[in-house]
């Protein structure tokens, strides 16, 4: 089980990403636009650098909803392979059953 502080830090990052998503998208549009001048691009780049580091979506880590584990994360189920296996064997995940051949 991951430390509570690590999980809370990741949740805070998710909130910051959501909060600054519109600003970040607007600034990136200015930077990528061919119509904007070099000065506008530089101003947008410096404004983008002024935003909090944790507002970048790259810094958000995929964590298991149950245990907070980061390795062996199954994106489709939003949980780690270990918790997925335990719940699948119990029959708690609809549509999933143990395969045998």
C-alpha positions as CSV (number, residue, x, y, z in Angstrom):
1,X,0.0,0.0,0.0
2,X,1.4,3.4,-1.0
3,X,1.9,6.1,1.5
4,X,-1.1,8.4,2.1
5,X,1.1,11.4,1.4
6,X,2.0,10.1,-2.1
7,X,-1.7,9.5,-3.0
8,X,-2.8,12.9,-1.7
9,X,0.0,14.6,-3.6
10,X,-1.1,12.9,-6.8
11,X,-4.8,14.0,-6.1
12,X,-3.6,17.6,-5.7
13,X,-1.8,17.4,-9.0
14,X,-5.0,16.1,-10.7
15,X,-6.9,19.1,-9.3
16,X,-4.2,21.6,-10.5
17,X,-4.2,20.0,-14.0
18,X,-8.0,20.5,-14.1
19,X,-7.8,24.1,-12.8
20,X,-5.1,25.2,-15.3
21,X,-6.2,23.1,-18.3
22,X,-7.9,26.0,-20.2
23,X,-5.0,28.5,-19.6
24,X,-2.4,25.9,-20.6
25,X,-4.4,25.0,-23.8
26,X,-4.7,28.7,-24.8
27,X,-1.0,29.4,-24.3
28,X,0.0,26.3,-26.2
29,X,-2.3,27.3,-29.1
30,X,-0.5,30.6,-29.3
31,X,2.9,28.9,-29.3
32,X,2.0,26.5,-32.0
33,X,0.1,29.0,-34.2
34,X,1.9,30.0,-37.3
35,X,0.0,33.3,-37.4
36,X,1.3,34.6,-34.1
37,X,4.5,36.6,-34.0
38,X,7.7,35.6,-32.4
39,X,7.1,38.2,-29.5
40,X,3.7,36.7,-28.8
41,X,5.2,33.2,-28.8
42,X,7.9,34.3,-26.3
43,X,5.3,35.9,-24.1
44,X,3.1,32.8,-24.2
45,X,6.2,30.6,-23.4
46,X,7.1,32.7,-20.4
47,X,3.5,32.7,-19.2
48,X,3.5,28.9,-19.6
49,X,6.6,28.7,-17.5
50,X,5.1,30.8,-14.8
51,X,2.3,28.3,-14.2
52,X,2.8,25.8,-11.4
53,X,4.9,22.8,-12.3
54,X,2.3,20.4,-10.9
55,X,-0.3,21.8,-13.3
56,X,1.3,19.9,-16.1
57,X,-0.6,16.7,-17.0
58,X,2.7,14.8,-17.4
59,X,3.3,15.0,-13.7
60,X,0.1,13.1,-12.8
61,X,0.9,9.4,-12.0
62,X,-1.5,6.5,-12.7
63,X,-2.2,4.9,-9.4
64,X,-4.4,2.0,-8.3
65,X,-7.8,3.2,-6.9
66,X,-7.6,0.6,-4.1
67,X,-4.0,0.4,-3.0
68,X,-2.3,3.4,-4.6
69,X,0.3,1.1,-6.3
70,X,1.9,2.7,-9.4
71,X,3.5,-0.4,-11.0
72,X,1.5,-3.0,-12.8
73,X,-1.3,-0.5,-13.4
74,X,-4.1,-1.7,-15.7
75,X,-5.5,1.4,-17.3
76,X,-8.8,-0.2,-18.4
77,X,-9.7,-1.1,-14.8
78,X,-7.8,1.7,-13.0
79,X,-6.2,-0.7,-10.6
80,X,-3.0,-2.7,-10.2
81,X,-2.6,-6.2,-11.4
82,X,-2.6,-7.6,-7.9
83,X,-5.9,-6.0,-6.9
84,X,-7.4,-6.9,-10.2
85,X,-6.5,-10.5,-9.8
86,X,-8.0,-10.6,-6.3
87,X,-11.2,-9.0,-7.3
88,X,-11.5,-11.1,-10.5
89,X,-11.1,-14.3,-8.6
90,X,-13.9,-13.2,-6.1
91,X,-16.1,-12.3,-9.1
92,X,-16.4,-8.7,-8.2
93,X,-15.5,-7.4,-11.6
94,X,-18.4,-7.8,-14.1
95,X,-17.5,-9.5,-17.3
96,X,-14.2,-10.9,-16.1
97,X,-13.6,-14.5,-15.3
98,X,-10.6,-16.8,-14.8
99,X,-9.5,-18.4,-18.0
100,X,-8.5,-22.1,-18.1
101,X,-7.6,-24.3,-21.0
